[in-house]
Amino acid sequence: MKKNILFFAGLLLLLACNSSTKQGKSFSVSDIVNENYNSLGGEVISKDILYQNSIASTYENLKEGDTISVAFSSTVNDVCKAKGCWMKVALGNNKETMVKFKDYGFFVPKDIEKDTVIVQGKAFVSEMSVEDQRHFASDAGKSEEEIAAITTPKKTYSFIADGVLIKN
């Protein structure tokens, strides 16, 4: 409760200092002060938060090994059914990013598929091994046939979140 009060006090301070609007490619944390979000992990304090289409183009411009600090808003496609230790978030055009949580310091609820989230952290591009793909498919409750069909590594868009806001 005390964390939520401090969070909203910080948001109000940002609102007083920032007059940006929700139009365009990004918006600020101050724009969401009146919306109801649950906060997990560290505070989301990024000045600008990208929309789904803007983060997609950001990922397309990254090469393997590149990292960028960013915050963005999108929809949750999938969540780890074992304990909420990862989520897949939509990027548009049938692409998504695998979001994990910094130092496994927090987890998300297992029932937030289709919910809107704002994540803040580091975006990067990597290659996911067959073993890791199969592990995540198992966590997601995929069938044995679906898991066995995974046979090649794939380029993935990844994200390590410092903080997450989940819209109620």
C-alpha positions as a Markdown table, in Angstrom:
| # | Residue | x | y | z |
|---|---|---|---|---|
| 1 | Met | 0.0 | 0.0 | 0.0 |
| 2 | Lys | 2.8 | 2.4 | 0.9 |
| 3 | Lys | 4.5 | 1.6 | -2.4 |
| 4 | Asn | 1.4 | 2.5 | -4.3 |
| 5 | Ile | 1.0 | 5.8 | -2.5 |
| 6 | Leu | 4.7 | 6.7 | -3.2 |
| 7 | Phe | 4.2 | 5.6 | -6.8 |
| 8 | Phe | 1.2 | 7.8 | -7.4 |
| 9 | Ala | 2.8 | 10.7 | -5.6 |
| 10 | Gly | 5.8 | 10.4 | -8.0 |
| 11 | Leu | 3.4 | 10.3 | -10.9 |
| 12 | Leu | 1.6 | 13.4 | -9.7 |
| 13 | Leu | 5.0 | 15.1 | -9.5 |
| 14 | Leu | 5.8 | 14.0 | -13.1 |
| 15 | Leu | 2.4 | 15.3 | -14.2 |
| 16 | Ala | 3.1 | 18.7 | -12.7 |
| 17 | Cys | 6.4 | 18.9 | -14.6 |
| 18 | Asn | 5.3 | 17.3 | -17.9 |
| 19 | Ser | 2.7 | 18.5 | -20.4 |
| 20 | Ser | 3.0 | 15.9 | -23.2 |
| 21 | Thr | 0.0 | 14.3 | -24.7 |
| 22 | Lys | -1.0 | 10.8 | -25.7 |
| 23 | Gln | -0.8 | 11.6 | -29.4 |
| 24 | Gly | 2.1 | 10.4 | -31.6 |
| 25 | Lys | 4.6 | 7.7 | -31.0 |
| 26 | Ser | 4.9 | 8.0 | -27.2 |
| 27 | Phe | 3.3 | 9.3 | -24.0 |
| 28 | Ser | 4.6 | 9.9 | -20.5 |
| 29 | Val | 3.9 | 8.2 | -17.2 |
| 30 | Ser | 2.1 | 11.4 | -16.2 |
| 31 | Asp | -0.5 | 10.7 | -18.8 |
| 32 | Ile | -1.6 | 7.6 | -16.9 |
| 33 | Val | -2.1 | 9.1 | -13.5 |
| 34 | Asn | -5.9 | 8.9 | -13.7 |
| 35 | Glu | -5.9 | 5.3 | -15.0 |
| 36 | Asn | -5.9 | 2.4 | -12.6 |
| 37 | Tyr | -2.7 | 0.3 | -12.8 |
| 38 | Asn | -1.1 | -2.3 | -10.5 |
| 39 | Ser | 2.7 | -1.8 | -10.1 |
| 40 | Leu | 5.1 | -4.7 | -9.9 |
| 41 | Gly | 8.9 | -4.6 | -9.5 |
| 42 | Gly | 10.6 | -1.2 | -9.7 |
| 43 | Glu | 8.8 | 2.1 | -10.5 |
| 44 | Val | 8.1 | 2.9 | -14.1 |
| 45 | Ile | 9.5 | 6.4 | -14.3 |
| 46 | Ser | 10.5 | 6.7 | -18.0 |
| 47 | Lys | 9.8 | 10.1 | -19.5 |
| 48 | Asp | 8.4 | 8.7 | -22.7 |
| 49 | Ile | 6.5 | 5.4 | -23.1 |
| 50 | Leu | 6.3 | 4.0 | -26.6 |
| 51 | Tyr | 3.2 | 2.5 | -28.1 |
| 52 | Gln | 3.2 | -1.0 | -29.6 |
| 53 | Asn | 3.9 | 0.1 | -33.2 |
| 54 | Ser | 6.8 | 2.3 | -32.2 |
| 55 | Ile | 8.5 | -0.4 | -30.1 |
| 56 | Ala | 8.1 | -2.8 | -33.0 |
| 57 | Ser | 10.1 | -0.5 | -35.3 |
| 58 | Thr | 12.7 | 0.0 | -32.5 |
| 59 | Tyr | 13.2 | -3.8 | -32.4 |
| 60 | Glu | 13.5 | -4.0 | -36.1 |
| 61 | Asn | 16.4 | -1.6 | -36.0 |
| 62 | Leu | 18.3 | -3.5 | -33.3 |
| 63 | Lys | 21.0 | -6.1 | -34.3 |
| 64 | Glu | 22.0 | -9.1 | -32.2 |
| 65 | Gly | 24.0 | -7.7 | -29.2 |
| 66 | Asp | 22.4 | -4.2 | -29.2 |
| 67 | Thr | 20.5 | -3.1 | -26.1 |
| 68 | Ile | 18.3 | -0.1 | -25.5 |
| 69 | Ser | 16.6 | 1.2 | -22.4 |
| 70 | Val | 13.0 | 1.9 | -23.1 |
| 71 | Ala | 9.4 | 1.7 | -21.8 |
| 72 | Phe | 6.4 | 0.7 | -23.8 |
| 73 | Ser | 2.8 | -0.2 | -23.6 |
| 74 | Ser | 1.1 | -3.2 | -25.2 |
| 75 | Thr | -1.0 | -6.3 | -24.7 |
| 76 | Val | 0.0 | -9.5 | -23.0 |
| 77 | Asn | -0.2 | -12.5 | -25.4 |
| 78 | Asp | 1.0 | -15.3 | -23.0 |
| 79 | Val | 2.2 | -15.8 | -19.5 |
| 80 | Cys | 4.2 | -18.5 | -17.7 |
| 81 | Lys | 1.6 | -20.8 | -16.3 |
| 82 | Ala | 4.0 | -22.3 | -13.7 |
| 83 | Lys | 4.6 | -19.1 | -11.7 |
| 84 | Gly | 4.3 | -15.9 | -13.8 |
| 85 | Cys | 8.1 | -15.7 | -14.4 |
| 86 | Trp | 7.8 | -14.4 | -18.0 |
| 87 | Met | 5.3 | -13.0 | -20.4 |
| 88 | Lys | 5.1 | -12.5 | -24.1 |
| 89 | Val | 3.9 | -9.1 | -25.1 |
| 90 | Ala | 2.5 | -8.1 | -28.6 |
| 91 | Leu | 4.6 | -6.0 | -30.9 |
| 92 | Gly | 2.1 | -6.0 | -33.8 |
| 93 | Asn | 2.4 | -7.8 | -37.2 |
| 94 | Asn | 2.3 | -11.2 | -35.5 |
| 95 | Lys | 5.5 | -10.4 | -33.6 |
| 96 | Glu | 6.0 | -10.4 | -29.8 |
| 97 | Thr | 8.8 | -9.9 | -27.2 |
| 98 | Met | 9.7 | -12.3 | -24.4 |
| 99 | Val | 9.6 | -10.3 | -21.2 |
| 100 | Lys | 11.5 | -11.6 | -18.2 |
| 101 | Phe | 12.0 | -9.8 | -14.9 |
| 102 | Lys | 15.2 | -8.3 | -13.6 |
| 103 | Asp | 17.0 | -10.7 | -11.3 |
| 104 | Tyr | 13.7 | -12.7 | -11.0 |
| 105 | Gly | 12.9 | -10.1 | -8.4 |
| 106 | Phe | 9.2 | -10.2 | -9.1 |
| 107 | Phe | 6.6 | -12.2 | -11.1 |
| 108 | Val | 3.3 | -11.3 | -12.8 |
| 109 | Pro | -0.1 | -12.9 | -12.2 |
| 110 | Lys | -0.7 | -16.0 | -14.3 |
| 111 | Asp | -4.1 | -14.7 | -15.6 |
| 112 | Ile | -3.2 | -11.4 | -17.3 |
| 113 | Glu | -3.4 | -12.6 | -21.0 |
| 114 | Lys | -5.0 | -9.9 | -23.1 |
| 115 | Asp | -4.4 | -7.3 | -20.4 |
| 116 | Thr | -2.6 | -4.0 | -21.2 |
| 117 | Val | 0.8 | -3.5 | -19.6 |
| 118 | Ile | 3.5 | -0.9 | -19.5 |
| 119 | Val | 7.0 | -2.3 | -19.1 |
| 120 | Gln | 10.2 | -0.5 | -18.4 |
| 121 | Gly | 13.6 | -2.0 | -18.9 |
| 122 | Lys | 16.1 | -3.1 | -21.6 |
| 123 | Ala | 15.1 | -4.4 | -25.0 |
| 124 | Phe | 17.5 | -6.5 | -27.0 |
| 125 | Val | 17.6 | -9.1 | -29.9 |
| 126 | Ser | 19.0 | -12.6 | -29.3 |
| 127 | Glu | 18.9 | -16.1 | -30.6 |
| 128 | Met | 16.9 | -18.6 | -28.5 |
| 129 | Ser | 18.1 | -22.2 | -28.4 |
| 130 | Val | 15.9 | -25.1 | -29.2 |
| 131 | Glu | 16.2 | -26.2 | -25.5 |
| 132 | Asp | 15.0 | -22.8 | -24.2 |
| 133 | Gln | 12.1 | -22.7 | -26.8 |
| 134 | Arg | 11.0 | -26.1 | -25.6 |
| 135 | His | 11.2 | -25.1 | -21.9 |
| 136 | Phe | 9.1 | -22.0 | -22.5 |
| 137 | Ala | 6.6 | -24.0 | -24.6 |
| 138 | Ser | 6.3 | -26.4 | -21.7 |
| 139 | Asp | 5.8 | -23.6 | -19.2 |
| 140 | Ala | 3.0 | -22.2 | -21.5 |
| 141 | Gly | 1.2 | -25.5 | -21.4 |
| 142 | Lys | 1.9 | -26.5 | -25.0 |
| 143 | Ser | 1.3 | -30.2 | -26.1 |
| 144 | Glu | 4.1 | -32.7 | -26.4 |
| 145 | Glu | 3.6 | -32.6 | -30.2 |
| 146 | Glu | 4.0 | -28.8 | -30.3 |
| 147 | Ile | 7.1 | -29.0 | -28.1 |
| 148 | Ala | 8.6 | -31.8 | -30.3 |
| 149 | Ala | 8.1 | -29.7 | -33.4 |
| 150 | Ile | 10.6 | -27.1 | -32.2 |
| 151 | Thr | 13.8 | -28.1 | -34.0 |
| 152 | Thr | 15.7 | -24.9 | -34.9 |
| 153 | Pro | 17.0 | -21.9 | -32.9 |
| 154 | Lys | 15.2 | -18.6 | -33.7 |
| 155 | Lys | 15.8 | -14.9 | -33.6 |
| 156 | Thr | 13.9 | -13.4 | -30.7 |
| 157 | Tyr | 13.0 | -10.0 | -29.4 |
| 158 | Ser | 13.7 | -10.0 | -25.7 |
| 159 | Phe | 13.1 | -7.6 | -22.8 |
| 160 | Ile | 14.3 | -7.5 | -19.2 |
| 161 | Ala | 11.8 | -5.5 | -17.2 |
| 162 | Asp | 12.7 | -3.4 | -14.2 |
| 163 | Gly | 9.1 | -2.5 | -13.5 |
| 164 | Val | 5.7 | -3.4 | -14.9 |
| 165 | Leu | 2.3 | -1.7 | -14.7 |
| 166 | Ile | -0.8 | -3.8 | -15.3 |
| 167 | Lys | -4.0 | -2.0 | -16.2 |
| 168 | Asn | -7.0 | -3.1 | -14.1 |
